[in-house]
Amino acid sequence: MPNFYARRRLSVLAGLTGLVATAALFNSPTASAALPTPIAGSTARSYLSQLT
């Protein structure tokens, strides 16, 4: 019988861990970083021409 209770405790622990992980996933803040401003095409071409 002790083996049954150990399995039961392990399954309850696994279920609670999954529940907590799911709650943490959905309650986390979303990313709010602003995108960088694009540069002009001529500037990008001059940067690329300087690469070796």
NUDO-905858 format. One record per atom (N, C-alpha, C, O, CB): residue number from 1; atom name; z, y, x. Coordinates in Angstrom, 2 decimals, decimal comma. Each point is the difference from the previous one (the first is absolute). Glycine has a CB too. Example, Ala and Ser with C-alpha at 12.3 -4.5 7.8 and 13.67 -1.06 7.14 Angstrom:
% NUDO-905858
k;a;z;y;x
1;N;7,80;-5,69;13,19 .
1;CA;0,00;1,19;-0,89 .
1;C;0,00;1,20;0,90 .
1;O;0,66;-0,02;1,04 .
1;CB;0,59;-1,15;-2,93 .
2;N;-1,97;2,22;1,54 .
2;CA;0,06;1,19;0,82 .
2;C;0,73;1,09;-0,77 .
2;O;0,17;1,11;0,51 .
2;CB;-2,32;-1,74;0,67 .
This chain:
% NUDO-905858
k;a;z;y;x
1;N;0,00;-1,22;0,78 .
1;CA;0,00;1,22;-0,78 .
1;C;0,00;1,29;0,83 .
1;O;-0,59;0,98;-0,44 .
1;CB;1,76;-2,28;-1,28 .
2;N;-0,53;1,33;2,90 .
2;CA;-0,01;1,25;0,77 .
2;C;-1,41;0,45;0,37 .
2;O;-0,25;1,20;0,11 .
2;CB;2,49;-1,81;0,77 .
3;N;-3,15;-0,34;-0,68 .
3;CA;-1,37;0,35;0,34 .
3;C;-0,68;0,75;-1,15 .
3;O;-0,80;0,90;0,24 .
3;CB;0,69;-2,91;1,26 .
4;N;0,43;1,63;-2,74 .
4;CA;-0,56;0,66;-1,17 .
4;C;0,44;1,46;-0,06 .
4;O;-0,81;0,88;-0,27 .
4;CB;0,78;-3,07;-0,95 .
5;N;1,31;2,43;1,48 .
5;CA;0,52;1,37;-0,07 .
5;C;-0,56;0,87;1,12 .
5;O;-0,23;1,19;-0,19 .
5;CB;2,31;-2,07;-0,87 .
6;N;-2,31;0,29;2,22 .
6;CA;-0,59;0,75;1,11 .
6;C;-1,43;0,41;-0,34 .
6;O;-0,40;1,13;0,28 .
6;CB;1,85;-2,38;1,35 .
7;N;-2,21;0,36;-2,22 .
7;CA;-1,36;0,34;-0,40 .
7;C;0,01;1,07;-1,09 .
7;O;-0,84;0,91;0,00 .
7;CB;0,09;-3,23;0,59 .
8;N;1,69;2,21;-1,50 .
8;CA;0,08;0,97;-1,09 .
8;C;0,35;1,38;0,55 .
8;O;-0,59;1,00;-0,41 .
8;CB;1,27;-2,82;-1,19 .
9;N;0,28;1,87;2,52 .
9;CA;0,36;1,28;0,60 .
9;C;-1,17;0,60;0,78 .
9;O;-0,23;1,20;-0,05 .
9;CB;2,62;-1,97;0,20 .
10;N;-3,11;-0,09;0,55 .
10;CA;-1,15;0,47;0,77 .
10;C;-1,10;0,55;-0,91 .
10;O;-0,61;1,02;0,31 .
10;CB;1,16;-2,69;1,48 .
11;N;-0,80;1,00;-2,90 .
11;CA;-1,04;0,49;-0,91 .
11;C;0,43;1,29;-0,68 .
11;O;-0,83;0,88;-0,22 .
11;CB;0,08;-3,23;-0,16 .
12;N;2,03;2,49;0,06 .
12;CA;0,48;1,26;-0,59 .
12;C;-0,10;1,12;1,03 .
12;O;-0,41;1,12;-0,33 .
12;CB;1,98;-2,39;-1,19 .
13;N;-1,21;0,98;2,75 .
13;CA;-0,10;1,01;1,06 .
13;C;-1,45;0,41;0,23 .
13;O;-0,28;1,18;0,19 .
13;CB;2,34;-2,12;0,89 .
14;N;-2,97;-0,01;-1,08 .
14;CA;-1,42;0,31;0,18 .
14;C;-0,52;0,85;-1,16 .
14;O;-0,79;0,93;0,21 .
14;CB;0,49;-3,07;1,08 .
15;N;0,71;1,82;-2,50 .
15;CA;-0,42;0,79;-1,16 .
15;C;0,52;1,42;0,05 .
15;O;-0,73;0,94;-0,30 .
15;CB;0,68;-3,03;-1,02 .
16;N;1,31;2,25;1,70 .
16;CA;0,57;1,35;0,10 .
16;C;-0,66;0,80;1,12 .
16;O;-0,22;1,20;-0,14 .
16;CB;2,38;-2,08;-0,75 .
17;N;-2,46;0,22;2,00 .
17;CA;-0,68;0,68;1,10 .
17;C;-1,38;0,48;-0,43 .
17;O;-0,40;1,12;0,32 .
17;CB;1,66;-2,54;1,32 .
18;N;-1,97;0,59;-2,36 .
18;CA;-1,31;0,40;-0,51 .
18;C;0,08;1,14;-0,99 .
18;O;-0,85;0,89;0,01 .
18;CB;0,08;-3,20;0,34 .
19;N;1,78;2,30;-1,19 .
19;CA;0,19;1,07;-0,98 .
19;C;0,30;1,32;0,70 .
19;O;-0,55;1,04;-0,37 .
19;CB;1,37;-2,71;-1,30 .
20;N;0,06;1,63;2,66 .
20;CA;0,33;1,22;0,74 .
20;C;-1,21;0,53;0,76 .
20;O;-0,23;1,21;0,04 .
20;CB;2,61;-2,00;0,17 .
21;N;-3,14;-0,10;0,40 .
21;CA;-1,19;0,42;0,74 .
21;C;-1,04;0,62;-0,92 .
21;O;-0,63;0,99;0,36 .
21;CB;1,06;-2,80;1,31 .
22;N;-0,60;1,25;-2,85 .
22;CA;-0,95;0,56;-0,96 .
22;C;0,46;1,36;-0,48 .
22;O;-0,82;0,92;-0,12 .
22;CB;0,18;-3,22;-0,59 .
23;N;1,92;2,45;0,43 .
23;CA;0,52;1,29;-0,44 .
23;C;-0,15;1,05;1,09 .
23;O;-0,34;1,15;-0,30 .
23;CB;1,97;-2,33;-1,20 .
24;N;-1,40;0,81;2,74 .
24;CA;-0,15;0,95;1,10 .
24;C;-1,47;0,39;0,18 .
24;O;-0,29;1,15;0,35 .
24;CB;2,31;-2,14;0,78 .
25;N;-2,92;0,07;-1,36 .
25;CA;-1,42;0,28;0,16 .
25;C;-0,48;1,02;-1,02 .
25;O;-0,76;0,91;0,34 .
25;CB;0,42;-3,20;0,56 .
26;N;0,78;2,16;-2,15 .
26;CA;-0,47;0,89;-1,05 .
26;C;0,78;1,31;-0,08 .
26;O;-0,45;0,93;-0,66 .
26;CB;-0,26;-2,94;-0,57 .
27;N;1,85;2,10;1,88 .
27;CA;0,78;1,23;-0,04 .
27;C;-0,17;0,85;1,25 .
27;O;0,63;1,05;0,11 .
27;CB;0,99;-2,23;-1,55 .
28;N;-2,45;0,76;2,37 .
28;CA;-0,19;0,77;1,23 .
28;C;-0,90;1,20;-0,29 .
28;O;-0,85;-0,05;-0,89 .
28;CB;1,13;-2,03;2,30 .
29;N;-0,08;3,17;-0,67 .
29;CA;-0,84;1,19;-0,23 .
29;C;-1,43;-0,24;0,45 .
29;O;-0,25;-0,81;0,90 .
29;CB;2,26;2,28;-0,62 .
30;N;-2,92;-0,78;-0,90 .
30;CA;-1,41;-0,14;0,37 .
30;C;-0,31;0,91;1,18 .
30;O;0,71;0,97;0,25 .
30;CB;-1,32;-1,55;-2,63 .
31;N;-0,44;0,27;3,09 .
31;CA;-0,42;0,81;1,13 .
31;C;-0,54;1,33;-0,49 .
31;O;-0,76;0,04;-0,96 .
31;CB;0,25;-2,10;2,30 .
32;N;0,91;3,14;-0,69 .
32;CA;-0,44;1,31;-0,46 .
32;C;-0,51;0,87;1,14 .
32;O;0,09;1,22;-0,06 .
32;CB;1,55;-1,39;-1,79 .
33;N;-2,17;-0,45;2,89 .
33;CA;-0,53;0,76;1,12 .
33;C;-1,35;0,60;-0,38 .
33;O;-0,81;-0,63;-0,68 .
33;CB;2,02;-0,86;2,33 .
34;N;-1,43;2,71;-1,21 .
34;CA;-1,26;0,67;-0,28 .
34;C;-1,07;-0,48;0,98 .
34;O;0,30;-0,31;1,15 .
34;CB;0,92;2,33;-2,04 .
35;N;-2,43;-2,08;0,43 .
35;CA;-1,11;-0,40;0,85 .
35;C;-0,34;1,13;0,97 .
35;O;0,16;1,17;-0,35 .
35;CB;-1,06;-2,69;-1,47 .
36;N;0,43;1,19;3,02 .
36;CA;-0,39;1,07;0,93 .
36;C;-1,27;0,69;-0,48 .
36;O;-0,83;-0,60;-0,70 .
36;CB;1,89;-0,66;2,61 .
37;N;-1,21;2,51;-1,54 .
37;CA;-1,20;0,73;-0,41 .
37;C;-1,17;-0,47;0,86 .
37;O;0,15;-0,18;1,21 .
37;CB;1,23;2,19;-1,95 .
38;N;-2,54;-2,20;0,13 .
38;CA;-1,16;-0,47;0,77 .
38;C;-0,52;1,12;0,91 .
38;O;0,14;1,18;-0,30 .
38;CB;-0,74;-2,78;-1,55 .
39;N;0,01;1,19;2,97 .
39;CA;-0,57;0,98;0,93 .
39;C;-1,50;0,10;-0,24 .
39;O;-0,60;-0,85;-0,66 .
39;CB;2,40;0,36;2,37 .
40;N;-2,38;1,51;-1,18 .
40;CA;-1,45;0,21;-0,16 .
40;C;-0,78;-1,09;0,76 .
40;O;0,49;-0,56;0,98 .
40;CB;-0,13;3,07;-1,25 .
41;N;-1,55;-2,77;-0,20 .
41;CA;-0,83;-1,01;0,64 .
41;C;-0,36;0,35;1,43 .
41;O;-0,04;-0,87;0,87 .
41;CB;-0,86;0,32;-3,09 .
42;N;0,65;1,84;2,48 .
42;CA;-0,36;0,41;1,37 .
42;C;1,18;-0,20;0,94 .
42;O;-0,19;-0,37;1,16 .
42;CB;-1,44;2,05;-2,08 .
43;N;2,84;-1,44;0,44 .
43;CA;1,19;-0,22;0,83 .
43;C;0,16;-1,48;0,31 .
43;O;0,31;-0,36;1,13 .
43;CB;0,79;2,39;-2,15 .
44;N;-1,31;-2,87;0,03 .
44;CA;0,12;-1,45;0,20 .
44;C;-1,03;-0,48;0,99 .
44;O;0,30;-0,85;0,85 .
44;CB;0,58;0,58;-3,17 .
45;N;-2,12;0,80;2,24 .
45;CA;-1,04;-0,41;0,94 .
45;C;0,33;0,45;1,42 .
45;O;-0,28;-0,73;0,96 .
45;CB;-1,40;0,86;-2,80 .
46;N;2,27;1,05;1,99 .
46;CA;0,36;0,45;1,35 .
46;C;1,13;-0,85;0,56 .
46;O;0,02;-0,30;1,20 .
46;CB;-0,74;2,64;-1,77 .
47;N;1,66;-2,74;-0,27 .
47;CA;1,08;-0,90;0,46 .
47;C;-0,58;-1,35;0,41 .
47;O;0,40;-0,56;1,02 .
47;CB;1,25;1,72;-2,54 .
48;N;-2,59;-1,67;0,75 .
48;CA;-0,59;-1,30;0,32 .
48;C;-0,84;0,05;1,27 .
48;O;-0,05;-0,98;0,75 .
48;CB;0,03;0,45;-3,17 .
49;N;-0,63;1,66;2,67 .
49;CA;-0,83;0,09;1,20 .
49;C;0,85;0,05;1,27 .
49;O;-0,50;-0,31;1,08 .
49;CB;-1,26;1,49;-2,42 .
50;N;3,01;-0,79;1,22 .
50;CA;0,89;0,07;1,17 .
50;C;0,60;-1,37;0,36 .
50;O;0,57;-0,15;1,08 .
50;CB;-0,06;2,51;-1,70 .
51;N;-0,64;-3,33;-0,27 .
51;CA;0,54;-1,33;0,29 .
51;C;-0,87;-0,71;1,03 .
51;O;-1,22;0,15;0,01 .
51;CB;2,19;-0,30;-2,33 .
52;N;-0,32;-0,61;3,18 .
52;CA;-0,76;-0,76;1,00 .
52;C;-0,08;-1,46;-0,40 .
52;O;-0,60;-0,80;0,72 .
52;CB;1,31;2,39;1,07 .
